Amino acid sequence: GRSHQQQHNNGSKPQQEQQDEMDGVVIFSSTPITAVAPPSAYVGMPPRHTRESVLQRLSEALLRRSLTKIDLSQRGLQASDARLVKMALLQNAHLTVLKLGYNNLENRGACLLADGIRQHESLESLDLGFNNIGDEGCCALATAIQSSSPPLRTLYLAGNLIRQEGAACLADNLLRKGSCLQRLYLTGNHLGPDGVAAITEAIQEDEQRANGSYDAAPLEQDELQANELLEQQSSSTRISPELETKQLGTPTLNGSTNSNGSNAMRDDATTATAATSSTGAGLEELFLGGTSMGSEGCRAVARLLRVSTHLKVLSLTNCDLTDDDLA
């Protein structure tokens, strides 16, 4: 409203902003503030602020050293701005949520962030969706997360430029190494059939290892056809995407269309709690829509679903699979 866009006639700050500063809170969220958060717990910024003001306020907030969440989505951040975010990671040991979606950090920014992540041990949810990050940045992030072993539960990389090489890095550094990762969003990246196969095979190998039945021999061709898989899934009770992340039963195949992998699920992912799965290991939610997987990638997914005991949610939105692909 007006109170958030102009100062009072006497030159004082709007009442809401005064209240925030008085309580030691740094809350610049894009939605109206209805309650006061714990002091120094959250950093965000409404769209009306310029990139310069975003960085200035973040610099001031860093002095508190007690942030638990930073949300700078859609703020026009560039690769060079990642240095300040890296500093935020290093100076806030209890930071658990970092949301930087819809900026332009690119590979260089992702590599800078990776340096901070490598030295951080509390980060639970990382959103770098739609940042023009390619294989180089993806590999740097995967290596950093694996080497530091933070309790990262959610990794959102949808809408980037990640291809087969980046998918292989995620598979080798995270999915095969028994990480704490529970939710992986890769929607809208051109992984191709080999990239999708690298992801699904790594998940399967990790589950087999966790169950004490790991076999290093190459995976055999699964007799289960993709069309049979879809037929089985369609006969079961479907649930809405908003409820999928709360489903605790058998794997759910979501084949509905959505241009960016569902904003509702995206928000769920980046704010999800860090509760461990009942089995204590294994990826639970996987989003591979729009990854150009083709029939080979679809068969790789089918092989995973046949044996997986941990996977609960699978999204294949916008895969453009034909009847021939499912045959």
PyMOL commands that set and color helices and strands:
alter all, ss='L'
color gray80, all
select helices_A, chain A and resi 2-4+15-22+51-62+79-91+106-118+135-148+164-175+192-210+226-235+241-244+263-271+294-307
alter helices_A, ss='H'
color red, helices_A
select strands_A, chain A and resi 42-43+69-71+97-99+125-127+154-156+183-185+252-254+285-287+313-315
alter strands_A, ss='S'
color yellow, strands_A
deselect
rebuild
show_as cartoon
